[in-house]
Amino acid sequence: MRSFRMSAATARRVPALGTALFLAIGLFAPQSQAAPAPAGPPAAAGTTSSSAPRSIPFPEPDIRRTHPFKLSADDNDRDERSLGAPTAAPASAAKGFSAAAADSCPTDLSELISATGSALVQKLKDLPKVECTYPLFDLTGDNAATAFRESNLVTVANALRDDSPAYPGDNSTHIGQLLLFLRAAYWVQSNYPAVVGAYGPTLTAAANGALDAFFASPHSKDTTNANAALLVETATFIDQTSTLGRYAGVYKWLLSTYDGLTAPERLQATVRRFDPMVKDGFEDKKDTTGWKAALRADPTIVDVWAGFITRNEPVLNHDTLVSNTGRFLGYALKVDELKPRLRPILKDLITRWPNTGPTAPITMNLGWATRQFDKGHCADYGICDLGARLIPVILPTTYTCNPDLKIRAQDMSPWQLSSTCTNLVNQNPFFHKIIGDQGVIPGDVNTNLEVVVFNDEYHYKLYAWAFYDIDVDNGGMYEEGDPSKPGNQARFIAHEVWWDTSTFSIWNLNHEYTHYLDGRYNMGGDFAASELTPTTWWVEGIAENISAAYRNERNDKAIDLAATKAYKLSELFDTVYDQTASAEVNTNRVYRWGWLAVRYMLQKHRADVDTVLTKYRAADWNGARAFLKQDIGTRYDADFNTWLDACASNDCGPLPEAPTGPVTPTIPVCTIPDTRQFDKNCRRDNLAATTGNYSYHFVNLPAGVKTLTITSSGGTGNADLYYGGSTWATTGAYQAKSTNAGNGETLTITNPPAGWAFFSLAAQQDFAGATLSVQYQ
């Protein structure tokens, strides 16, 4: 669900919201997007074998992930970095200190807070244990300003520098208390800069001197828990002082020393503490920490990363620290100077282990990095055919619902496959009941949809990028492709609702299928052009409305937001994706307020909606925009505001159906006297036949026709559409067919031969009042 059709090299992509393999996942999705499969026994159906297109991403599920390998680079969020709480504190102690420590610590630190010079240093060393410094992280107001003045920090940093040469490898000399005082000061100052005041270059020099001296101490490299308890705090202090580049050698030593089979717990924690720093260092365009400069100065760090992974191969399948750290080799491709050195290293790692099973996180994520940061060089990594090799392995199940719909899945049972087909097929008439049916947009050749279903989000993010050349920073992707290109394959790539096993469902299934139908029947032209004007209010709003109403679900979050009256209707017509820096605000405005805006317009101003859709069908984006912003403008804002009050109290009322009676067609009636014959771009109305009989028709095509589109709609009963080519079309002799419930059928024939082409409406049951149109180009 991002833009229903995001432009990407003239292709339409519709994502469903979030962040990529190595980027932090950010947006939150509506909870009502998972579509349960209809109840009932499996229907009989046959199983068969089954572009850089335009795509729409859609929202990720708002759940806590429990995957064994974290797909996000932001494996430690800002709180877990403990820039505030010391690492020794319990995970719940974001700022305070543990109860156990309090038992043996002084309860009154007022003398320490007011001390200066050597007295301050001595009072810190007099604290019986490092945990006794934890209350310092909670200082505010005058206490914070007094304790953490810059001169005090310089004094303590110089004392740490002077004591470091004699550091014995544990905290018996109490230098940990000095380090934690500095940590607490930087933490409090970052939160209350106006209270504490700014820190200057004198402190920077003193802090660097303290760290330099500590790391120069021989025992600072002891691979013991006692030493690592201080190492992990120095690592955090490096983060607080933004000096990662200066201490790249320390990080390099840690990676060279680490042994996943024997490393003590605190040493593992130290390696992990560098994780967010390194990630931020790669993302920092200004290189304020000097990390990229350090890599350029010492490119052998990438060799150390590679050695870290291969040396720890015995625990690669179990230790996420090894896999997670390994991804930085992929990030290093952001530094252009390192690419020649990295390419053979990455090729070795990507091809060394299987791309499936426990080693997939390292091989596939590094492969993703080459696509992201070294695009066009797949041959250098031996993975140009990676997707082709793995699709049959990861997605072995293929299933054909009907000529218009097929499924490719990782692991779905026969009942899950057939019930998903039933779900989608039955959504077609529901969509047209709400929207109406003026037929397929001329020239749209997306005659069938492929639904790709991974078992869960983990496998989707791990493999979908390689299979379909898409971004996976979302909850799935609808790829419309170029709907005017013969042979184009529209595709919806998704995953099952793996966090709830009580019932089978596919995340966003009906929302994304609405995008497919909306693009086929409502949104003409090129999406890159439509994105130049805001169409998001409709694209996402109608998908939310159809999806929820079809499944008879209440949109709780949208209804709750109605009471806030956060937006005027005229403002919602301006909605675009990623409108603000806040993921939650974007999600609310795009999906929930989109639902409200479309619901209101369909209930109160249906004629205006039809006017807008007429312009959307014709790809008249500027005309639609002018109608919304000039003809409507702010005229409905006051009424929308009143409607929101009622909406918040009565569930916003029903989703109204399209007006009854014949839909005004957009193409003219055929004028040839023989009512069976069609000419270019015309229609025949009021067609009828009794069960088992036909309404036969034909058209004489000139040479060079690229696409022939035949569409039926309206009326009562159930008529199926058959195309016979150069012979009469029947249910037993045809080249193509469309057999949906009701009379809404479409066939698009690419490159038909010149001459007479025959087609018919076959009465599955008595039908009357149907309209049949023929368009070709």
VOVEXRO-845953 format. One record per residue (C-alpha): residue in three letters; y, x, z. Coordinates in steps of 0.25 Angstrom, whole numbers, padded with zeros to 4 digits, always signed. Layout:
% residues N
ALAYXZ;...
END
This chain:
% residues 777
MET+0000+0000+0000;ARG+0011+0009-0003;SER+0019+0005-0015;PHE+0009-0004-0022;ARG+0010+0006-0034;MET+0016+0020-0030;SER+0020+0028-0042;ALA+0012+0041-0043;ALA+0012+0046-0057;THR+0014+0033-0063;ALA+0003+0027-0055;ARG+0003+0016-0045;ARG-0003+0019-0031;VAL-0002+0010-0019;PRO-0006+0017-0006;ALA-0008+0011+0007;LEU+0001+0019+0017;GLY-0001+0032+0025;THR-0002+0048+0024;ALA-0011+0058+0016;LEU-0023+0066+0021;PHE-0014+0077+0027;LEU-0002+0068+0030;ALA+0000+0060+0043;ILE-0004+0045+0041;GLY+0009+0037+0043;LEU+0009+0022+0039;PHE+0003+0011+0046;ALA-0003-0001+0039;PRO-0004-0016+0040;GLN-0017-0019+0048;SER-0021-0031+0039;GLN-0024-0023+0027;ALA-0039-0021+0029;ALA-0046-0032+0021;PRO-0059-0037+0027;ALA-0070-0040+0017;PRO-0074-0055+0015;ALA-0085-0060+0023;GLY-0098-0063+0016;PRO-0111-0058+0010;PRO-0109-0047-0001;ALA-0107-0053-0015;ALA-0116-0049-0026;ALA-0109-0038-0035;GLY-0113-0026-0043;THR-0110-0012-0039;THR-0106-0003-0050;SER-0100+0011-0052;SER-0087+0010-0051;SER-0027+0040-0060;ALA-0016+0043-0052;PRO-0013+0028-0051;ARG-0001+0021-0044;SER-0005+0018-0030;ILE-0001+0010-0018;PRO-0005+0016-0004;PHE-0008+0006+0007;PRO-0007+0007+0022;GLU-0016+0014+0031;PRO-0023+0007+0042;ASP-0016+0007+0055;ILE-0027+0013+0064;ARG-0031+0025+0071;ARG-0039+0035+0063;THR-0051+0041+0068;HIS-0056+0050+0056;PRO-0063+0063+0060;PHE-0053+0070+0050;LYS-0039+0067+0051;LEU-0033+0065+0037;SER-0019+0067+0042;ALA-0013+0080+0044;ASP-0006+0075+0055;ASP-0018+0076+0064;ASN-0009+0078+0077;ASP+0002+0068+0078;ARG+0015+0073+0084;ASP+0011+0068+0098;GLU-0002+0075+0098;ARG+0004+0088+0094;SER+0009+0088+0109;LEU+0023+0094+0105;GLY+0025+0087+0119;ALA+0013+0086+0127;PRO+0006+0099+0130;THR-0008+0100+0123;ALA-0015+0101+0136;ALA-0010+0087+0140;PRO-0018+0075+0138;ALA-0017+0068+0124;SER-0010+0057+0131;ALA+0001+0065+0137;ALA+0011+0065+0126;LYS+0022+0071+0136;GLY+0017+0071+0150;PHE+0006+0079+0157;SER-0008+0076+0162;ALA-0011+0070+0176;ALA-0020+0081+0179;ALA-0009+0092+0177;ALA+0000+0084+0186;ASP-0009+0086+0198;SER-0006+0101+0199;CYS+0008+0101+0193;PRO+0021+0100+0200;THR+0027+0086+0199;ASP+0042+0091+0200;LEU+0046+0100+0189;SER+0061+0099+0192;GLU+0063+0113+0196;LEU+0056+0118+0183;ILE+0065+0109+0175;SER+0077+0114+0181;ALA+0073+0129+0181;THR+0078+0140+0171;GLY+0075+0154+0167;SER+0064+0161+0174;ALA+0063+0150+0185;LEU+0059+0140+0174;VAL+0048+0150+0169;GLN+0043+0152+0183;LYS+0042+0137+0186;LEU+0035+0135+0173;LYS+0025+0146+0176;ASP+0023+0140+0191;LEU+0018+0127+0185;PRO+0003+0128+0188;LYS-0002+0123+0174;VAL+0003+0120+0161;GLU+0002+0105+0162;CYS+0013+0106+0173;THR+0023+0107+0161;TYR+0019+0094+0155;PRO+0030+0086+0162;LEU+0040+0094+0155;PHE+0037+0087+0142;ASP+0042+0074+0149;LEU+0056+0080+0153;THR+0068+0072+0148;GLY+0083+0071+0150;ASP+0089+0082+0159;ASN+0076+0088+0164;ALA+0073+0090+0149;ALA+0086+0096+0146;THR+0086+0105+0158;ALA+0072+0110+0157;PHE+0071+0112+0142;ARG+0085+0119+0139;GLU+0084+0129+0129;SER+0086+0141+0139;ASN+0074+0136+0147;LEU+0065+0136+0135;VAL+0070+0150+0131;THR+0067+0155+0145;VAL+0053+0149+0145;ALA+0050+0154+0130;ASN+0054+0168+0134;ALA+0045+0167+0146;LEU+0033+0163+0138;ARG+0036+0174+0128;ASP+0036+0185+0140;ASP+0023+0179+0146;SER+0015+0178+0133;PRO+0011+0193+0132;ALA+0003+0192+0145;TYR-0003+0178+0141;PRO-0017+0178+0146;GLY-0023+0168+0137;ASP-0022+0156+0147;ASN-0011+0150+0155;SER-0012+0158+0168;THR+0002+0164+0166;HIS+0007+0150+0164;ILE+0014+0152+0151;GLY+0009+0139+0146;GLN+0019+0132+0156;LEU+0030+0140+0148;LEU+0025+0136+0135;LEU+0024+0121+0139;PHE+0038+0121+0144;LEU+0043+0125+0130;ARG+0034+0115+0124;ALA+0039+0104+0133;ALA+0054+0108+0130;TYR+0052+0108+0115;TRP+0045+0094+0117;VAL+0056+0088+0125;GLN+0067+0094+0117;SER+0061+0088+0104;ASN+0061+0074+0110;TYR+0075+0075+0118;PRO+0083+0085+0110;ALA+0096+0079+0114;VAL+0092+0081+0129;VAL+0086+0095+0128;GLY+0095+0100+0117;ALA+0092+0109+0105;TYR+0084+0122+0106;GLY+0089+0134+0098;PRO+0085+0147+0092;THR+0085+0154+0105;LEU+0073+0145+0110;THR+0066+0146+0096;ALA+0066+0161+0098;ALA+0061+0161+0112;ALA+0050+0151+0108;ASN+0045+0159+0097;GLY+0045+0171+0106;ALA+0037+0164+0116;LEU+0027+0160+0105;ASP+0027+0173+0099;ALA+0023+0180+0112;PHE+0013+0170+0116;PHE+0005+0172+0102;ALA+0007+0187+0103;SER-0001+0187+0116;PRO-0016+0191+0114;HIS-0021+0180+0123;SER-0014+0169+0115;LYS-0025+0170+0105;ASP-0036+0168+0115;THR-0046+0157+0109;THR-0047+0150+0123;ASN-0043+0137+0128;ALA-0034+0143+0138;ASN-0026+0150+0128;ALA-0027+0139+0118;ALA-0021+0129+0129;LEU-0008+0137+0127;LEU-0010+0140+0112;VAL-0010+0125+0109;GLU+0004+0124+0116;THR+0010+0136+0109;ALA+0005+0129+0096;THR+0013+0116+0100;PHE+0025+0125+0104;ILE+0024+0131+0090;ASP+0025+0117+0084;GLN+0037+0113+0094;THR+0045+0126+0089;SER+0041+0124+0074;THR+0036+0138+0073;LEU+0023+0136+0066;GLY+0026+0146+0055;ARG+0029+0157+0065;TYR+0016+0155+0072;ALA+0007+0153+0060;GLY+0000+0165+0064;VAL-0004+0158+0077;TYR-0010+0146+0069;LYS-0017+0156+0060;TRP-0024+0163+0071;LEU-0028+0150+0077;LEU-0035+0146+0064;SER-0041+0159+0063;THR-0047+0159+0077;TYR-0051+0144+0078;ASP-0066+0142+0078;GLY-0070+0127+0078;LEU-0083+0130+0085;THR-0078+0138+0097;ALA-0063+0135+0098;PRO-0058+0130+0111;GLU-0052+0117+0112;ARG-0038+0122+0115;LEU-0038+0131+0103;GLN-0042+0119+0094;ALA-0030+0112+0100;THR-0021+0123+0096;VAL-0026+0123+0082;ARG-0024+0108+0081;ARG-0010+0110+0087;PHE-0006+0118+0074;ASP-0010+0106+0066;PRO+0002+0098+0065;MET+0011+0110+0065;VAL+0004+0115+0052;LYS+0005+0101+0046;ASP+0019+0100+0049;GLY+0022+0114+0044;PHE+0016+0110+0030;GLU+0024+0098+0029;ASP+0037+0104+0034;LYS+0045+0106+0021;LYS+0056+0115+0027;ASP+0045+0123+0034;THR+0052+0123+0047;THR+0041+0129+0055;GLY+0039+0140+0045;TRP+0024+0136+0043;LYS+0024+0137+0027;ALA+0032+0150+0028;ALA+0021+0155+0037;LEU+0010+0151+0027;ARG+0018+0158+0016;ALA+0019+0170+0024;ASP+0004+0170+0028;PRO-0004+0162+0018;THR-0017+0167+0025;ILE-0015+0156+0035;VAL-0022+0147+0024;ASP-0034+0157+0024;VAL-0035+0155+0039;TRP-0035+0140+0037;ALA-0047+0141+0027;GLY-0054+0150+0037;PHE-0052+0141+0048;ILE-0059+0130+0040;THR-0071+0138+0035;ARG-0073+0145+0048;ASN-0073+0132+0055;GLU-0083+0126+0045;PRO-0093+0123+0056;VAL-0084+0113+0062;LEU-0077+0108+0050;ASN-0085+0095+0050;HIS-0082+0092+0064;ASP-0068+0099+0068;THR-0056+0091+0062;LEU-0048+0103+0066;VAL-0054+0112+0055;SER-0052+0101+0044;ASN-0038+0097+0049;THR-0033+0112+0049;GLY-0040+0114+0036;ARG-0030+0104+0029;PHE-0019+0114+0031;LEU-0025+0122+0020;GLY-0021+0110+0011;TYR-0007+0109+0017;ALA-0005+0123+0014;LEU-0005+0120-0001;LYS+0009+0114+0002;VAL+0013+0129+0002;ASP+0013+0133-0012;GLU+0012+0148-0010;LEU-0002+0145-0003;LYS-0008+0137-0014;PRO-0015+0149-0022;ARG-0021+0154-0008;LEU-0025+0140-0004;ARG-0032+0135-0017;PRO-0045+0143-0016;ILE-0045+0141-0001;LEU-0044+0126-0002;LYS-0054+0126-0014;ASP-0064+0133-0005;LEU-0062+0123+0007;ILE-0062+0111-0002;THR-0075+0114-0009;ARG-0082+0121+0002;TRP-0086+0108+0009;PRO-0090+0094+0005;ASN-0079+0084+0002;THR-0087+0074+0009;GLY-0092+0073+0024;PRO-0086+0081+0035;THR-0080+0091+0027;ALA-0072+0081+0018;PRO-0059+0082+0027;ILE-0057+0097+0024;THR-0061+0097+0009;MET-0054+0084+0005;ASN-0042+0086+0013;LEU-0040+0100+0007;GLY-0043+0094-0006;TRP-0032+0083-0004;ALA-0022+0094+0000;THR-0024+0101-0014;ARG-0021+0088-0021;GLN-0009+0086-0012;PHE-0003+0100-0012;ASP-0009+0107-0024;LYS-0010+0095-0034;GLY-0016+0099-0048;HIS-0024+0110-0043;CYS-0037+0103-0040;ALA-0045+0113-0048;ASP-0041+0124-0039;TYR-0048+0117-0028;GLY-0060+0112-0036;ILE-0057+0097-0033;CYS-0052+0091-0046;ASP-0065+0083-0046;LEU-0065+0080-0031;GLY-0063+0065-0032;ALA-0072+0063-0044;ARG-0083+0070-0036;LEU-0081+0063-0023;ILE-0078+0049-0027;PRO-0093+0045-0030;VAL-0097+0052-0016;ILE-0086+0045-0008;LEU-0085+0032-0015;PRO-0099+0029-0020;THR-0099+0014-0020;THR-0094+0007-0032;TYR-0093-0008-0034;THR-0088-0018-0044;CYS-0082-0031-0039;ASN-0079-0036-0053;PRO-0072-0030-0065;ASP-0059-0030-0058;LEU-0063-0024-0045;LYS-0072-0012-0040;ILE-0074-0005-0027;ARG-0077+0010-0025;ALA-0081+0013-0010;GLN-0086+0024-0001;ASP-0096+0014+0006;MET-0095-0001+0005;SER-0107-0010+0007;PRO-0110-0020-0004;TRP-0104-0032+0004;GLN-0092-0024+0007;LEU-0090-0021-0008;SER-0092-0036-0012;SER-0084-0041-0001;THR-0072-0032-0005;CYS-0073-0037-0019;THR-0073-0051-0015;ASN-0061-0049-0006;LEU-0053-0043-0018;VAL-0057-0053-0028;ASN-0053-0064-0020;GLN-0040-0058-0017;ASN-0036-0060-0032;PRO-0034-0075-0032;PHE-0027-0074-0018;PHE-0017-0064-0024;HIS-0014-0073-0035;LYS-0013-0086-0026;ILE-0002-0079-0019;ILE+0005-0072-0031;GLY+0001-0080-0043;ASP-0005-0075-0055;GLN+0003-0071-0068;GLY-0008-0062-0073;VAL-0010-0047-0073;ILE+0003-0039-0077;PRO+0002-0036-0091;GLY-0004-0022-0094;ASP-0010-0020-0080;VAL-0024-0015-0083;ASN-0028-0014-0068;THR-0040-0023-0071;ASN-0048-0018-0059;LEU-0047-0012-0046;GLU-0055-0001-0039;VAL-0056-0002-0024;VAL-0060+0011-0018;VAL-0064+0010-0003;PHE-0066+0022+0006;ASN-0074+0020+0019;ASP-0061+0024+0028;GLU-0048+0030+0028;TYR-0054+0044+0030;HIS-0062+0044+0017;TYR-0050+0038+0010;LYS-0040+0048+0014;LEU-0051+0059+0012;TYR-0055+0056-0002;ALA-0046+0046-0009;TRP-0035+0056-0013;ALA-0046+0064-0021;PHE-0052+0052-0028;TYR-0040+0044-0032;ASP-0028+0054-0031;ILE-0021+0046-0021;ASP-0014+0048-0008;VAL-0021+0044+0004;ASP-0010+0043+0014;ASN-0012+0029+0015;GLY-0023+0018+0018;GLY-0028+0017+0004;MET-0022+0016-0010;TYR-0021+0006-0022;GLU-0020+0013-0035;GLU-0015+0004-0046;GLY-0014+0015-0056;ASP-0007+0012-0069;PRO-0010-0002-0072;SER-0006-0001-0087;LYS-0016+0010-0089;PRO-0029+0006-0095;GLY-0041+0011-0087;ASN-0032+0012-0074;GLN-0040+0009-0061;ALA-0033+0002-0050;ARG-0039+0007-0037;PHE-0038+0003-0022;ILE-0042+0015-0013;ALA-0045+0011+0001;HIS-0054+0012+0013;GLU-0061+0003+0022;VAL-0056-0002+0036;TRP-0064+0009+0043;TRP-0058+0007+0057;ASP-0063-0007+0058;THR-0078-0009+0055;SER-0079-0023+0059;THR-0077-0028+0045;PHE-0076-0021+0031;SER-0063-0020+0025;ILE-0055-0011+0016;TRP-0041-0007+0020;ASN-0030-0014+0013;LEU-0039-0020+0003;ASN-0032-0033+0000;HIS-0018-0027+0001;GLU-0021-0017-0010;TYR-0029-0026-0019;THR-0016-0035-0018;HIS-0009-0022-0024;TYR-0018-0022-0035;LEU-0016-0037-0038;ASP-0001-0036-0036;GLY+0000-0024-0046;ARG-0009-0031-0056;TYR-0001-0045-0056;ASN+0013-0042-0050;MET+0017-0028-0051;GLY+0020-0024-0066;GLY+0024-0011-0072;ASP+0024+0003-0066;PHE+0024+0004-0051;ALA+0033+0017-0051;ALA+0044+0008-0057;SER+0041-0003-0047;GLU+0043+0007-0035;LEU+0057+0010-0040;THR+0060-0004-0034;PRO+0055-0009-0021;THR+0042-0017-0024;THR+0035-0014-0011;TRP+0039-0027-0003;TRP+0031-0035-0013;VAL+0019-0025-0016;GLU+0016-0023-0002;GLY+0020-0036+0003;ILE+0011-0044-0006;ALA+0000-0035-0004;GLU+0001-0037+0011;ASN+0003-0052+0009;ILE-0009-0054+0000;SER-0018-0045+0008;ALA-0016-0052+0021;ALA-0016-0066+0016;TYR-0028-0064+0008;ARG-0036-0059+0020;ASN-0029-0070+0029;GLU-0023-0060+0038;ARG-0010-0060+0046;ASN+0000-0049+0044;ASP+0003-0047+0059;LYS+0012-0034+0057;ALA+0020-0041+0046;ILE+0022-0054+0054;ASP+0026-0046+0067;LEU+0036-0038+0059;ALA+0042-0051+0054;ALA+0049-0053+0067;THR+0056-0040+0066;LYS+0064-0044+0054;ALA+0065-0030+0051;TYR+0068-0032+0036;LYS+0076-0041+0027;LEU+0069-0046+0015;SER+0079-0039+0006;GLU+0075-0026+0013;LEU+0060-0028+0011;PHE+0063-0029-0005;ASP+0067-0015-0003;THR+0054-0010+0003;VAL+0048+0003-0002;TYR+0036+0012+0003;ASP+0040+0022+0013;GLN+0053+0016+0016;THR+0055+0023+0029;ALA+0050+0036+0036;SER+0042+0026+0046;ALA+0028+0023+0041;GLU+0027+0011+0050;VAL+0040+0005+0045;ASN+0036+0007+0030;THR+0023+0000+0033;ASN+0030-0012+0040;ARG+0040-0013+0029;VAL+0031-0011+0017;TYR+0019-0020+0021;ARG+0023-0029+0033;TRP+0037-0032+0028;GLY+0032-0033+0014;TRP+0022-0043+0018;LEU+0034-0051+0025;ALA+0043-0050+0013;VAL+0032-0055+0003;ARG+0027-0066+0012;TYR+0042-0071+0013;MET+0045-0070-0002;LEU+0032-0077-0006;GLN+0034-0088+0005;LYS+0049-0091+0002;HIS+0053-0085-0011;ARG+0040-0086-0020;ALA+0049-0088-0033;ASP+0056-0075-0030;VAL+0043-0068-0028;ASP+0038-0073-0042;THR+0051-0067-0048;VAL+0049-0054-0042;LEU+0034-0053-0046;THR+0038-0057-0060;LYS+0047-0045-0061;TYR+0036-0036-0054;ARG+0026-0040-0064;ALA+0036-0036-0075;ALA+0039-0023-0068;ASP+0053-0027-0067;TRP+0055-0020-0054;ASN+0070-0019-0055;GLY+0071-0034-0058;ALA+0062-0037-0046;ARG+0071-0028-0037;ALA+0083-0035-0042;PHE+0078-0049-0039;LEU+0074-0045-0025;LYS+0086-0038-0022;GLN+0097-0045-0029;ASP+0092-0060-0032;ILE+0085-0061-0019;GLY+0093-0050-0011;THR+0095-0054+0003;ARG+0094-0069+0001;TYR+0081-0071+0008;ASP+0084-0061+0020;ALA+0088-0072+0029;ASP+0077-0081+0026;PHE+0067-0069+0027;ASN+0072-0066+0041;THR+0069-0081+0045;TRP+0056-0080+0038;LEU+0052-0068+0046;ASP+0054-0076+0059;ALA+0045-0087+0055;CYS+0035-0076+0049;ALA+0034-0069+0063;SER+0030-0082+0069;ASN+0021-0089+0059;ASP+0014-0077+0052;CYS+0024-0078+0040;GLY+0017-0090+0034;PRO+0007-0090+0022;LEU+0007-0082+0010;PRO+0010-0092+0000;GLU+0003-0094-0013;ALA+0009-0093-0027;PRO+0015-0106-0032;THR+0005-0116-0038;GLY+0005-0120-0052;PRO+0005-0111-0065;VAL+0011-0097-0064;THR+0022-0094-0074;PRO+0015-0084-0083;THR+0023-0072-0088;ILE+0018-0072-0102;PRO+0019-0083-0113;VAL+0009-0093-0117;CYS+0002-0089-0130;THR+0007-0096-0142;ILE-0006-0094-0152;PRO-0011-0109-0155;ASP-0025-0105-0151;THR-0025-0106-0136;ARG-0037-0096-0135;GLN-0029-0085-0142;PHE-0019-0076-0135;ASP-0008-0067-0140;LYS-0001-0055-0134;ASN+0004-0058-0120;CYS+0002-0073-0118;ARG-0005-0083-0110;ARG-0013-0096-0111;ASP-0012-0107-0100;ASN-0020-0118-0095;LEU-0034-0112-0099;ALA-0046-0119-0093;ALA-0061-0119-0094;THR-0073-0125-0087;THR-0084-0118-0079;GLY-0092-0109-0088;ASN-0082-0110-0100;TYR-0071-0101-0106;SER-0057-0101-0111;TYR-0058-0092-0123;HIS-0047-0083-0128;PHE-0043-0071-0137;VAL-0032-0062-0141;ASN-0030-0054-0154;LEU-0026-0040-0149;PRO-0018-0030-0158;ALA-0023-0015-0159;GLY-0018-0006-0148;VAL-0018-0016-0136;LYS-0019-0007-0123;THR-0022-0018-0113;LEU-0026-0033-0114;THR-0023-0041-0101;ILE-0029-0055-0100;THR-0026-0063-0088;SER-0030-0077-0082;SER-0023-0084-0071;GLY-0019-0098-0065;GLY-0026-0111-0066;THR-0038-0116-0058;GLY-0053-0112-0057;ASN-0059-0099-0061;ALA-0058-0092-0074;ASP-0063-0078-0077;LEU-0058-0069-0088;TYR-0067-0063-0099;TYR-0063-0053-0110;GLY-0073-0052-0122;GLY-0066-0042-0131;SER-0069-0046-0146;THR-0078-0057-0142;TRP-0077-0070-0134;ALA-0077-0067-0119;THR-0087-0074-0110;THR-0093-0072-0097;GLY-0105-0066-0104;ALA-0098-0058-0114;TYR-0085-0050-0110;GLN-0079-0037-0109;ALA-0071-0039-0097;LYS-0069-0050-0086;SER-0061-0054-0074;THR-0068-0064-0065;ASN-0059-0066-0053;ALA-0059-0079-0045;GLY-0049-0089-0051;ASN-0042-0087-0064;GLY-0034-0074-0061;GLU-0041-0064-0071;THR-0036-0052-0078;LEU-0043-0043-0089;THR-0036-0031-0095;ILE-0042-0025-0107;THR-0038-0011-0111;ASN-0037-0006-0125;PRO-0044-0019-0131;PRO-0047-0018-0146;ALA-0038-0025-0156;GLY-0042-0039-0161;TRP-0047-0052-0154;ALA-0050-0051-0139;PHE-0057-0062-0132;PHE-0056-0067-0118;SER-0059-0079-0110;LEU-0058-0087-0097;ALA-0072-0090-0091;ALA-0072-0102-0082;GLN-0080-0097-0070;GLN-0076-0111-0065;ASP-0067-0122-0071;PHE-0053-0116-0073;ALA-0040-0122-0079;GLY-0025-0119-0080;ALA-0028-0104-0082;THR-0018-0095-0089;LEU-0023-0083-0098;SER-0014-0072-0103;VAL-0016-0060-0112;GLN-0007-0048-0112;TYR-0009-0035-0120;GLN-0001-0023-0123;
END
